[in-house]
């Protein structure tokens, strides 16, 4: 695997507009038209992946391996939310992020998300 160094402070904020496709009713995780827990987790994973993609060499990528979150508050379709991620632990190729999804000052969900650094050319050979 290529040598790489994760900087001491990796942080990123991405914004997402909640659409019908992100709703609990659409995904089947609930029966109401609010941001679903799976979609909130997706927003967290996308922001974490984006944070790593900015710093990893082209031949490396990352895959999500764990999430531990709480969904604290609902928002309706059409709301814009922000997904904030920050690296809190680096263990060789395992990177753990603190993750928070917000609407304005309200915390919709928070917790941790872990990603593993992979070498793209070798990833599918090991499956």
Secondary structure, DSSP 8 states (H G I E B T S, - for coil): -------S--EEEEEEE--GGGBHHHHTS-SSSBB-HHHHHHHHHHHHHHHHHTTS-TTEEEEEEEEEEEE----BTT-EEEEEEEEEEEETTEEEEEEEEEETTEEEEEEEEEEEEEEHHHHGGG-
